[in-house]
C-alpha cells in the first residue's frame, strides 16, 4: 500500500503546490513537470487533498484466502539444553484459543541437538511439533531463524503465531512479519479469538491509559509477541501425543550475512521475573543509602529487590530490576511495594502477583487499589518495625 503519482495530471503549478503541502518535506520537484516522494513521507495524506487527483492512495491487493490458514503456532524458544519457560505459557494460551476456534496447535522448535527436548511440548498443548535441528543452529542468528520460520509457515499455514517477547523474539517477529507482509502487535498482555478467527491482540497504549484491541483481518498469519509471565503455565497433560515432524535444514535456510566467531556466556544475574518474593521500591525512598534498609528486609524474607522506572533513571538500579511496561513483568507469591505510587505503567507489570502488600504515606495512592494489604504511614518507621518482628520470629 502507498501513494501513487499520476504524472499525466501534474502541472508546474500543481507540483509547486504539492511540494508546499507536505509538512515533512518528503515531496521534491523532479524535472520540468514532475515530483518524487522521499522516505520522509509519513502517509499523512495531506498531498492527496492538495493534489487534485494527481496523487492517490492505493492498497496492495492480497491474494491470501483466510480460510486456507488454520491453527495457532507457537515459536518455542530453545537456548542450549533448555526450553524457555515462556514457550510453555504460550502453548497453554494457544490451546485455550484453539479450543474456541476448533483449531490445532503447532509448535516450532529450532536449535542444535534438541530432538530429545521437544516431546515435552506435547504435554503442554502442542498437537504438532516441527523440529529444525542442525549443528549450525546452536547459537541464535536472526537471518537463519527467519528463513526457517518462513519455511515452517509455508508448510503449516497457521492462522496466528505467538512469539515470546524475549531478546530473540523481539528481533525475530518483526523480520518475519515484514517478509510476509502481515501485521504484528508487540508486547500483548491479553489475547482473544473472535468468531471470524481473528486474533484479538490486546495491549496497553498511550502510556497505559487505554487497552487497545488490535486485529489483522486482511492478512495471515497474525503475529504477536507476548511478555514473559503474562500467562500462566498450564499443568502438563499425560494423555497427549503430538505428531513430531523432523524437517531437513537446507543450506538456503542457513544463509546468513553474519558469522559467530566466538560465543561467551554472560555471568548469571538473578532475574526478578523468576522470583517468588520481591520487595519493590519507588520514589518514596528518599536516598540511595536508604536502600540498605530495604535490602535488609528483602534478605530477611528471602526475596529480591526491584524498583520503579524513576529509580532506574536516577541510576540507582539496573534496568533489569525495573517492574512495569518498560521493565519486567513479574508474578511472585509475595510482592511488597515500598513508596510505590501505583502508576498504571507499574501496575501492568505486577498485577498477576498472588499477594501485594503496599506501604505508602499517601492514603489515596493508587497502589492501594491493587494491594491485598496496605500500610498507610512513613516507610522509615514501618520497615524497622517489620525487621524487628521478623528477627523476633526467627
Secondary structure by P-SEA (a helix, b strand, c coil): cbbbbccccccaaaaaaaaaacccccccccccccccccccccccccccccccccbbbbcccccccccccbbbbbbcccccccccaaaaaaaaaaaaaaaaabbbbbbbbbcccccccccccccccccbbbbbcccccccccaaaaaaaaaaaaaaccccbbbbcccaaaaacaaaaaaaacbbbbccccbbbbccccccbbbbbcccccbbbbbbbcccccbbbbbcccccccccccccbbbbbbbcccccccccccccccbbbbcccccccccccbbbbbcccccccccaaaaaaaaaaabbbbbbcaaaaaaccccccccccccbbbbbccbbbbccccccaaaaaacccccbbbbbcccccccccccccccccccaaaaaaaaaaaaaaac
